[in-house]
Amino acid sequence: MEKLKKEEFKNAIIDLKKEKNAVVLAHYYQEKDIQEVADYIGDSLGLAVEASKTDADIIVFAGVHFMAETAKLLNPSRKVVLPDLEAGCSLADSCPPDQFKAFVDAYPDHKVVTYVNCSAEVKALSDIVCTSSNAVDIINSFPPEQKLIFAPDQNLGKYLIKETGRDLVLWEGACIVHEAFSFDKLLKLKNENPSAKVVAHPESEPHILDVADYVGSTSKMINYIKTSEHQTFIVGTEAGILHELSKQAPGKTLIPLPIHEDNTCACSECAFMKVNTLEKVYNCLLHETPEINIADSIFEKAKEPIVKMIEFSALNPAPVEN
């Protein structure tokens, strides 16, 4: 897309937002042009909170399908549109609702904590939802004797077991993006940049987290890097974060953690996130489609665990980390 055309789309999106009382919410992993027209950029928790308090008539969710579903659950009377319905999630796909229901039914004395990266149908089978920002605190909020299921990300689940000491029953799902990091390339980068600090998302595999200097959600990683006295960082999450990081931590050296494959892009990118484009954001706002709708039969059941999470986070704000 030519630069002039990009600017035309950006200006048109800004005009349409005013005309239609619309808001654009974008995840950190979206392409930079989309981030630049967004009213709010954040991780899953930040976006959920923002969606819960918007007064816009239309919410354009520049992210993936489960995120737009979350926004709709929190805004039943508002129109929620997603630039491309093909913007799915490998982690959400790894937990089919019918199979997960059978799994939950096998543990009747367990409460169910699900990561927000799942479908509305899976949320409807849950007691509370969490994000990587608040997962440790939510797990710790249950009495020690309460047995827990955690789904769908087994890597985040293993991290939570380590951090909380709880014996969680894990669903064996994973994010293909965070499982693509090359441990050998990470060690090579550390040798080449001995002063660099490694920051990683807890969806990454345990051997990556074991050598990380800091593990945290997308927003916490950004805060750690921008407030750190260190200057060089190896960043272990989807490469879209680098755009916002470069703005919030100017002058710092940011090295994306390479993936296994030898290809033209050595960094880890989510193909689902990158399905959305600036032109698609414009078109979905112009035509107010494709719209996200959720079946009445599961709507309230799926909404309840999200509301519980937001209320929990409001009462238990995360401390500022340095």
LINDA-V575445 format. One record per residue. RES is the residue in three letters. PHI is phi in degrees with one decimal (none if undefined). Layout:
res & phi
RES & PHI
RES & PHI
//
This chain:
res & phi
MET & none
GLU & -65.1
LYS & -57.8
LEU & -60.7
LYS & -65.9
LYS & -60.4
GLU & -64.8
GLU & -64.5
PHE & -64.1
LYS & -61.0
ASN & -64.8
ALA & -66.9
ILE & -64.5
ILE & -60.5
ASP & -65.3
LEU & -66.2
LYS & -60.6
LYS & -68.0
GLU & -63.6
LYS & -105.4
ASN & 49.9
ALA & -112.4
VAL & -128.8
VAL & -109.3
LEU & -104.8
ALA & -130.4
HIS & -80.2
TYR & -56.5
TYR & -87.7
GLN & -72.1
GLU & -62.1
LYS & -61.0
ASP & -64.4
ILE & -70.4
GLN & -57.7
GLU & -73.5
VAL & -104.8
ALA & -77.9
ASP & -83.4
TYR & -148.7
ILE & -119.1
GLY & -166.6
ASP & -92.2
SER & -60.8
LEU & -67.8
GLY & -59.9
LEU & -68.7
ALA & -64.3
VAL & -64.4
GLU & -63.2
ALA & -64.2
SER & -73.6
LYS & -120.2
THR & -72.4
ASP & -111.2
ALA & -71.5
ASP & -79.9
ILE & -128.1
ILE & -111.7
VAL & -93.5
PHE & -101.5
ALA & -87.5
GLY & -165.7
VAL & -116.8
HIS & -58.1
PHE & -64.2
MET & -67.9
ALA & -66.2
GLU & -60.3
THR & -59.9
ALA & -61.4
LYS & -67.2
LEU & -60.3
LEU & -87.4
ASN & -138.8
PRO & -61.5
SER & -91.9
ARG & -103.7
LYS & -86.1
VAL & -115.2
VAL & -123.4
LEU & -119.6
PRO & -54.6
ASP & -149.6
LEU & -66.1
GLU & -79.3
ALA & -78.5
GLY & -97.5
CYS & -158.9
SER & -63.0
LEU & -68.9
ALA & -60.9
ASP & -65.3
SER & -77.2
CYS & -131.2
PRO & -63.4
PRO & -56.0
ASP & -66.2
GLN & -68.9
PHE & -68.8
LYS & -61.7
ALA & -63.2
PHE & -64.1
VAL & -64.1
ASP & -61.9
ALA & -76.3
TYR & -128.3
PRO & -64.6
ASP & -95.6
HIS & -104.1
LYS & -83.6
VAL & -113.9
VAL & -109.5
THR & -117.6
TYR & -67.6
VAL & -59.9
ASN & -75.8
CYS & -153.7
SER & -74.0
ALA & -60.9
GLU & -63.4
VAL & -72.7
LYS & -59.1
ALA & -66.5
LEU & -95.8
SER & -107.4
ASP & -88.1
ILE & -155.7
VAL & -102.9
CYS & -137.0
THR & -121.1
SER & -67.2
SER & -71.7
ASN & -120.8
ALA & -59.0
VAL & -61.1
ASP & -64.6
ILE & -68.0
ILE & -60.3
ASN & -68.5
SER & -74.6
PHE & -81.1
PRO & -57.1
PRO & -55.0
GLU & -80.1
GLN & -75.8
LYS & -78.1
LEU & -132.3
ILE & -100.7
PHE & -124.1
ALA & -149.2
PRO & -98.9
ASP & -88.9
GLN & -70.8
ASN & -69.4
LEU & -62.4
GLY & -61.0
LYS & -64.6
TYR & -63.1
LEU & -66.3
ILE & -59.5
LYS & -65.9
GLU & -78.2
THR & -105.3
GLY & 76.7
ARG & -84.9
ASP & -93.1
LEU & -82.5
VAL & -87.2
LEU & -105.7
TRP & -79.5
GLU & -92.9
GLY & -110.3
ALA & -162.2
CYS & -94.9
ILE & -65.8
VAL & -68.3
HIS & -77.8
GLU & -92.2
ALA & -89.9
PHE & -65.1
SER & -92.1
PHE & -67.1
ASP & -62.5
LYS & -69.6
LEU & -63.7
LEU & -63.0
LYS & -63.3
LEU & -63.0
LYS & -64.4
ASN & -67.6
GLU & -78.3
ASN & -131.7
PRO & -60.4
SER & -89.1
ALA & -72.0
LYS & -99.9
VAL & -95.3
VAL & -116.3
ALA & -142.1
HIS & -82.8
PRO & -68.5
GLU & -77.0
SER & -71.8
GLU & -68.4
PRO & -53.9
HIS & -68.6
ILE & -73.4
LEU & -64.3
ASP & -63.1
VAL & -103.3
ALA & -74.8
ASP & -81.4
TYR & -148.7
VAL & -120.6
GLY & -171.7
SER & -64.2
THR & -57.0
SER & -67.6
LYS & -69.7
MET & -62.7
ILE & -60.3
ASN & -63.2
TYR & -61.9
ILE & -67.8
LYS & -72.1
THR & -99.5
SER & -74.9
GLU & -77.7
HIS & -78.1
GLN & -112.1
THR & -124.3
PHE & -137.6
ILE & -97.3
VAL & -104.4
GLY & -102.7
THR & -160.7
GLU & -57.6
ALA & -66.0
GLY & -61.5
ILE & -64.1
LEU & -64.8
HIS & -64.4
GLU & -68.9
LEU & -60.5
SER & -64.3
LYS & -82.8
GLN & -84.3
ALA & -128.6
PRO & -62.6
GLY & 89.3
LYS & -90.6
THR & -89.6
LEU & -116.4
ILE & -114.4
PRO & -68.4
LEU & -69.1
PRO & -71.4
ILE & -102.6
HIS & -64.3
GLU & -69.6
ASP & -94.3
ASN & -143.8
THR & -68.2
CYS & -110.9
ALA & -80.3
CYS & -94.0
SER & -92.3
GLU & -124.0
CYS & -87.7
ALA & -62.5
PHE & -66.7
MET & -61.5
LYS & -83.0
VAL & -64.1
ASN & -69.8
THR & -133.8
LEU & -59.2
GLU & -64.0
LYS & -68.7
VAL & -60.8
TYR & -60.8
ASN & -64.8
CYS & -72.0
LEU & -74.7
LEU & -64.8
HIS & -97.3
GLU & 56.4
THR & -156.9
PRO & -75.2
GLU & -92.8
ILE & -92.6
ASN & -131.9
ILE & -127.1
ALA & -58.2
ASP & -57.8
SER & -64.3
ILE & -118.8
PHE & -54.7
GLU & -67.8
LYS & -65.4
ALA & -77.0
LYS & -71.6
GLU & -54.7
PRO & -67.4
ILE & -72.1
VAL & -60.9
LYS & -58.8
MET & -63.5
ILE & -65.0
GLU & -64.5
PHE & -61.2
SER & -65.5
ALA & -67.3
LEU & -83.8
ASN & -129.7
PRO & -63.1
ALA & -67.8
PRO & -67.7
VAL & -71.1
GLU & -104.7
ASN & -116.8
//
